Amino acid sequence: MHKLASADWGRLINGAFDYNIRSHFGVLPPKLLQLISNYRCNARCAMCNIWQIPHKHEMSVDGFAAIIDPDPIFDSIEDLTVAGGEASLRADLVALVDYLVDRLPTVHTLSMVSNGFLPKRILTQTEAILRLLEPKGIKLSMSVSVDGVGALHDQVRGIPGGFDNVMETLTGLQTLQKQHDFWLGVGYVVMHQNLRHALEFREWGRARNLDVGFQIVAFHESYVGNVDRQDDVDFRPEDKADLIAFMEQLASERSLGNLAAFYWNDMVRMYRDGAPRVTPCPYNLEGLALDCYGDVYYCLSTPKIGNVLQDGRSVSEIYYAPENLSYRSGKMRNKICPVCNSGCGTEIAIKKDVKEYLQFLATGR
């Protein structure tokens, strides 16, 4: 987890001003961009349907450039995520990242996620990307998806022998860390199948100097399109006590640097008490997502708000469209966000909207 103590205080203060003052007087430009580079995937995950989405023509680097180059909305992006599908399956992934970090003048962090199933390809791409980022002072955050040890991971991801490939990828990335400064961690999706192994898995990660981030399984019509998977992987009534105990453990580990404890305390309230979410999220204030088919979103957990290739509008025009802003300030914030369990981007928002976090540190509530 990123530490509050190591924050860029200039950005933090500017962000606090944006969240607490500027946002009340106008629409904030997006500072977080999720770019979905493809929907191809070589996993068969129990909790995700991306791998089953019918393939269409994916935009090339030039295709993305035709959209992004003339549009000033991208000039304010600070946090860039390039994801999939499995982004490493793009033959031009390095060229795409090269274009993005050259075009987006204010980016300071690039986040990437991989299933780790193609070690040699992933390691070659990652090293090339690091060489692009370092002269620009852009930090890489690399997360590899691991949902258990050995056969459990293979069961969740649907690929026999996949765990061995993941371990080869992680070992190679840790070797790269000796030559390059970047963050490496593993992401674990908590569901019925692996709930009771989660804390044990964290110890497994610690023994290997790997940060482990947990995300409770969620179900959406958009992006992962996994609503039909709910009966298979969602928690059962008999799981509730173990789920609450797991989240309470993570919430109890509060400290100035552990911003995630605030989020987990909120998840306890939501799952135990049915309370609405209070953890701030940057995507309902300054988030933007663009995928390889031209679809535009405020947040990937919510419906798309337009398509830049089909609507005859730029991303700016879609983002700032009155009907979309009304949706974001109304249904999205009042209906969708209060029941959302996503931890995506929450540390960014907590740093900027820090009042309730400091109260949580002092009181545990």
C-alpha positions in Angstrom: 0.0 0.0 0.0 1.2 3.5 -0.7 2.0 5.4 2.4 0.5 8.7 3.4 3.9 9.7 4.8 5.5 9.4 1.3 2.8 11.4 -0.4 3.5 14.2 -2.8 2.3 16.9 -0.5 1.8 19.5 -3.2 -0.5 17.2 -5.1 -2.2 16.2 -1.9 -3.0 19.8 -0.9 -4.2 20.6 -4.4 -6.3 17.5 -4.4 -7.8 18.4 -1.0 -8.7 21.8 -2.4 -10.3 20.2 -5.5 -12.3 17.8 -3.4 -13.5 20.1 -0.6 -13.8 23.4 -2.4 -13.4 23.5 -6.1 -15.8 20.6 -6.7 -18.6 22.6 -5.2 -18.2 25.3 -7.8 -17.7 23.4 -11.0 -16.9 20.1 -12.7 -13.4 18.7 -12.0 -11.4 17.6 -15.0 -10.4 14.0 -14.9 -7.2 13.1 -13.2 -7.5 9.3 -13.4 -7.7 7.5 -16.7 -8.3 3.8 -17.0 -7.5 2.7 -20.5 -8.8 -0.8 -21.4 -6.3 -1.9 -24.1 -8.1 -5.1 -25.0 -10.8 -7.6 -24.0 -8.7 -10.7 -24.9 -7.7 -12.9 -22.0 -5.9 -16.2 -21.6 -7.5 -16.9 -18.2 -10.9 -18.4 -17.6 -11.7 -16.9 -14.3 -14.6 -18.1 -12.2 -15.7 -14.5 -11.3 -15.2 -12.8 -14.7 -16.7 -13.0 -18.2 -14.3 -10.8 -20.0 -12.7 -13.8 -21.7 -16.2 -14.7 -23.2 -16.8 -11.2 -24.7 -17.0 -11.5 -28.5 -14.0 -9.9 -30.0 -14.2 -6.8 -32.1 -11.6 -4.7 -33.8 -9.3 -3.2 -31.1 -8.0 0.3 -31.7 -4.4 0.5 -32.7 -2.0 3.0 -31.2 -2.8 5.3 -34.1 -6.5 4.8 -33.4 -6.1 5.8 -29.7 -4.0 8.8 -30.8 -6.6 10.0 -33.2 -9.0 10.3 -30.2 -6.6 11.5 -27.5 -4.2 13.8 -29.4 -6.7 16.6 -30.2 -8.7 16.4 -27.0 -7.6 18.6 -24.1 -9.5 16.5 -21.5 -6.4 14.2 -21.4 -4.1 17.1 -20.4 -5.0 16.8 -16.7 -4.5 13.1 -16.2 -2.2 12.2 -13.3 -2.8 8.5 -12.6 -2.9 6.2 -15.7 -4.0 2.6 -15.6 -3.5 0.4 -18.7 -5.4 -2.9 -18.3 -7.4 -5.5 -20.2 -8.5 -8.3 -20.6 -4.8 -9.2 -20.4 -2.9 -6.2 -21.7 0.2 -8.3 -22.3 -1.6 -10.0 -25.2 -1.3 -6.8 -27.2 1.7 -7.1 -29.5 2.0 -3.3 -29.5 1.6 -2.8 -25.7 5.0 -1.1 -25.3 4.3 1.2 -28.2 0.9 2.1 -26.7 2.5 2.9 -23.3 5.2 4.9 -25.1 2.5 7.0 -26.9 0.5 7.5 -23.7 3.3 8.7 -21.4 4.5 11.0 -24.2 1.1 12.5 -24.8 -0.1 12.8 -21.2 2.1 15.6 -19.8 1.0 15.4 -16.1 1.0 11.6 -15.6 3.2 10.6 -12.6 2.0 7.0 -12.0 1.3 4.1 -14.4 -0.6 1.1 -13.0 -0.7 -2.2 -14.8 -2.4 -5.5 -13.9 -1.5 -8.9 -15.3 -2.6 -12.5 -14.7 1.1 -13.5 -15.0 0.5 -16.5 -17.3 3.1 -15.5 -20.0 6.3 -14.9 -18.0 8.8 -14.2 -20.8 6.4 -11.9 -22.6 5.4 -10.0 -19.5 9.0 -9.6 -18.3 10.2 -8.4 -21.6 7.4 -5.8 -21.9 7.8 -4.7 -18.3 11.5 -4.0 -18.7 10.9 -2.1 -21.9 8.1 0.0 -20.2 10.4 0.8 -17.2 13.0 2.1 -19.6 10.3 4.4 -21.1 9.1 5.6 -17.7 12.3 6.3 -15.9 13.6 9.3 -17.9 10.2 10.9 -17.3 10.1 10.3 -13.6 6.9 8.2 -13.9 6.5 5.4 -11.3 5.2 2.0 -12.3 2.8 0.1 -10.1 2.6 -3.6 -11.2 0.0 -6.0 -9.8 -0.2 -9.7 -10.6 -3.4 -11.5 -9.9 -3.1 -14.4 -7.5 -6.2 -15.9 -5.9 -4.7 -18.7 -3.8 -1.7 -21.0 -3.7 -1.2 -23.8 -6.2 -4.4 -25.7 -7.2 -6.7 -23.2 -5.6 -5.4 -20.4 -7.9 -5.7 -22.7 -10.9 -9.3 -23.5 -9.9 -10.3 -19.9 -9.6 -8.5 -18.8 -12.8 -9.5 -21.9 -14.8 -6.0 -22.7 -16.1 -4.3 -25.9 -15.0 -0.7 -25.2 -14.2 -1.3 -21.4 -14.3 0.1 -20.9 -10.8 3.6 -22.1 -11.9 3.6 -19.5 -14.6 2.6 -16.8 -12.2 5.4 -17.8 -9.8 7.9 -17.5 -12.7 6.5 -14.1 -13.5 6.7 -12.9 -9.9 10.2 -14.2 -9.5 11.3 -12.4 -12.7 9.6 -9.2 -11.7 11.4 -9.3 -8.3 14.7 -9.7 -10.1 13.8 -6.6 -12.2 13.2 -4.7 -9.0 16.9 -5.1 -8.2 17.6 -3.0 -11.3 14.6 -0.7 -11.4 12.5 1.1 -8.9 8.9 0.1 -9.2 6.1 -1.2 -6.9 5.1 -4.9 -7.2 2.2 -6.6 -5.5 -0.4 -9.3 -5.9 -4.1 -8.9 -6.1 -6.5 -11.4 -4.5 -10.2 -11.4 -5.3 -12.0 -12.7 -2.2 -15.0 -15.0 -3.0 -16.7 -18.1 -1.6 -14.0 -20.4 -3.0 -11.0 -18.7 -1.3 -12.4 -16.7 1.6 -11.0 -19.0 4.3 -7.6 -19.0 2.7 -7.2 -15.2 2.5 -5.3 -14.4 5.7 -3.1 -17.4 5.2 -2.3 -16.2 1.7 -1.3 -12.8 3.1 1.3 -14.6 5.2 2.4 -16.5 2.1 2.9 -13.1 0.3 4.8 -11.6 3.3 7.2 -14.6 3.3 8.1 -13.7 -0.3 8.2 -9.9 0.2 5.0 -9.4 -1.8 2.4 -6.9 -0.8 -1.1 -8.5 -1.0 -4.1 -6.4 -1.9 -7.6 -7.9 -1.4 -10.8 -7.0 -3.3 -14.2 -8.5 -2.4 -15.8 -10.0 -5.4 -18.4 -7.7 -7.1 -20.9 -8.2 -9.9 -21.6 -5.7 -12.8 -23.4 -5.7 -16.1 -20.6 -3.5 -17.6 -16.9 -4.3 -18.1 -16.5 -7.8 -16.4 -20.1 -8.6 -17.3 -20.3 -11.2 -14.5 -23.8 -11.0 -13.0 -24.5 -14.6 -14.2 -21.6 -15.8 -12.1 -23.0 -14.6 -8.8 -24.6 -17.9 -7.8 -21.2 -19.7 -8.3 -18.8 -17.4 -6.5 -20.7 -15.0 -4.2 -20.7 -15.6 -0.4 -23.2 -18.0 1.1 -25.1 -17.3 4.4 -22.7 -19.6 6.2 -19.7 -17.5 4.9 -20.9 -14.2 6.6 -19.2 -14.7 10.0 -15.9 -15.6 8.4 -16.2 -12.7 5.9 -16.9 -10.1 8.6 -14.0 -11.5 10.8 -11.7 -11.2 7.8 -12.6 -7.6 7.1 -12.5 -6.7 10.8 -9.0 -8.0 11.0 -7.9 -5.8 8.1 -9.8 -2.8 9.6 -8.1 -3.3 12.9 -4.6 -2.7 11.4 -5.1 1.1 11.3 -2.1 3.4 11.2 -1.2 6.7 9.5 0.3 4.8 6.6 -2.4 2.1 6.2 -5.1 3.9 4.3 -6.8 0.7 3.4 -7.9 0.1 7.0 -10.4 2.9 6.6 -11.9 1.2 3.5 -12.1 -2.2 5.3 -13.8 -0.7 8.3 -16.3 0.7 5.9 -16.8 -2.7 4.3 -17.5 -4.2 7.7 -20.3 -1.6 8.1 -21.7 -2.3 4.7 -21.7 -6.1 4.9 -22.6 -6.5 8.6 -25.0 -3.6 9.1 -26.2 -2.8 5.6 -24.9 0.7 5.9 -24.1 2.9 2.9 -20.5 3.3 1.8 -18.7 6.3 3.1 -15.2 5.7 1.7 -14.5 8.4 -0.9 -13.8 7.3 -4.5 -12.1 9.4 -7.1 -14.1 8.0 -10.0 -17.3 9.9 -9.1 -15.4 13.2 -9.1 -12.5 12.9 -11.5 -12.5 9.5 -13.1 -12.5 8.6 -16.8 -12.3 5.3 -18.6 -11.8 4.7 -22.3 -11.7 1.2 -23.9 -10.3 -0.2 -27.1 -13.8 -0.1 -28.8 -14.3 3.6 -28.0 -16.7 3.2 -25.1 -16.4 6.0 -22.5 -17.2 5.6 -18.8 -16.9 7.6 -15.6 -16.2 4.4 -13.8 -15.9 0.8 -15.1 -18.4 -0.4 -12.4 -21.1 1.8 -14.0 -22.7 1.9 -17.4 -20.9 3.5 -20.3 -21.8 7.2 -21.0 -21.0 7.2 -24.7 -18.9 5.9 -27.6 -16.4 8.2 -29.1 -16.3 6.3 -32.4 -20.0 6.1 -32.9 -21.5 9.2 -31.3 -19.8 11.9 -33.3 -18.6 13.5 -30.1 -15.1 13.8 -28.5 -14.3 12.3 -25.1 -14.6 15.9 -23.7 -18.0 16.3 -25.1 -19.2 13.0 -23.7 -17.6 13.6 -20.3 -19.0 17.1 -19.9 -22.4 16.4 -21.5 -25.2 17.8 -19.2 -27.1 14.5 -19.3 -24.0 12.5 -18.2 -23.1 15.0 -15.5 -26.6 14.8 -14.2 -26.4 11.0 -14.2 -23.1 11.1 -12.3 -24.3 13.6 -9.6 -27.6 11.8 -9.3 -28.1 8.1 -9.9 -24.4 7.2 -9.9 -23.5 9.0 -6.6 -26.8 8.4 -4.9 -27.7 4.9 -6.0 -24.6 3.0 -7.3 -21.7 4.4 -5.2 -23.4 3.9 -1.8 -23.5 0.1 -2.4 -20.2 -0.3 -4.3 -17.5 -2.4 -2.6 -14.7 -1.5 -5.0 -11.3 -0.5 -3.5 -10.1 0.8 -6.8 -8.5 4.2 -6.4 -9.7 4.7 -2.8 -6.3 5.5 -1.4 -6.0 8.4 -3.9 -9.4 9.7 -2.7 -8.7 9.2 1.0 -5.5 11.2 0.7 -7.4 14.1 -0.8 -10.5 13.9 1.4 -8.7 13.1 4.6 -11.1 14.4 7.4 -13.0 11.2 8.0 -9.8 9.1 7.8 -8.1 11.1 10.5 -11.2 10.7 12.7 -11.0 6.9 12.0 -7.4 6.9 13.1 -8.3 8.6 16.4 -11.5 6.7 17.2 -11.5 3.5 15.1 -14.9 4.4 13.8 
